[in-house]
Amino acid sequence: MYWTRAKWILIILFLGINIFLLTYMFFAVQEQVTVSNATIENTLDILKKN
């Protein structure tokens, strides 16, 4: 039987899926962290008034 070959194929497949998901999560988190300039300016205006 080809169990060792099937195991290697599955390991490589799951490693590829994990790498894809990690890069997807990394870029998704980076997009959520950014704050627009308008939000920063509005926050600074509010803080200056107080």
N, C-alpha and C positions, 0 to 999 in steps of 0.2 A: 504494500500500500504506500501511498504518497503522503503519509501523515506529517513527516518532517517538512516536506515542501509546502503543504497546506498551512502548517503552523507559521512558517516564515512569511508566506504571502499575507496571512491575517495580521501578523505582527507589523509588517511594513504598511499594510493598509491602515491599521489603527494608528500607527505613528504619523502617517500622513494626515489623517483626519484630525488628530490632536494638534499638529502643527498649524493646520488651517484654522482650527477653532481658536487657538491661542492668538494668532495674528489678527483674526477678526475681532476678538475681545479687546486686544491692545488698541486697535484703531478706533473701536467704538467708545472706549473709555476716554481716549484723547479728545474725541469730538464733544463729549459731554462736559469736559473740564473747562473748555474755552468759554470766556465771558465776553459779551460784545462791548464795544467801546461806549455805546449809549448807556448801557447798564452801569458801567464804571462812572461815567460822567454824572448820571442821575444820583448815584450813591454819594459821590463827592459833594454835589450841590446840597443834598439833604443834610449831610454831616456838617457842612459849613454853616447852614442856617441854624443848627442846634448848637 
